[in-house]
Amino acid sequence: MTWLSCMSPLPGAARHLVCFPHAGGSASVFRSWGAAFTGTEVHAVCYPGRAERAAEPYATGVRELAAGAARAIGALADRPVTLFGHSMGAWVAFETARLLERDGVPVSHLIVSSAHAPQTQMAPGNAFGVRGDLSEEALAAALVSLGGTDPELLAHPVLLKLFFPYVAADLRICWEYTCRPGAPLDCPITSIVADSDPLVSRDDATAWSRQTRGAYGSRAVGGGHFYLIERPPLALVQELLSPQAALSRR
């Protein structure tokens, strides 16, 4: 059971960056990030049911994913830890930050990308616009339309059969996720929203400000919901990793 993958180990790093993939995503989404940051060791969260964890059962909830990730991240607490989550991964990162702070493990920064604030998901529903009970073809077509899936997948039934179960499982836990009331985080939060994202607006992202008693900042990037696949926000994340990162205060 491996919860974290470190593509480019950096023993002398000043800090850790832990990245949480989107629904249907895997740690490989962040493969190129390992060598992109100065003084930062990058880890990607490995969700069960895919890649090297393909033989394991799928998670049944966002908080289950967060619990596994938090246990692994606790071992990194010798240096500052920043969490980055994209889409569903933002919710998992948020719940992970809650657990870490509860256990006395400080989080330096929570960066949430292309995601509604969790308190907007107080009852079952899917803020990401795609149900988990669609047919294989309908689900793949919906994800292709959002830009997060290669259109060639539709032409390969064998690949679609492999891809469908864990994507449907992820979307199911998105549908069922509800944010439980709790104290705001102590760590600062920065939300990133893409200017052509059909699912998450600037207002949706700004609502994350209610989830921290610290600093909050919002940044806009170009692209759609899956902007980071074609244009990873490496320069922006490098800036936000700096202890001097400029965040707007409420």
Disulfide bonds with the S-S distance in Angstrom:
none
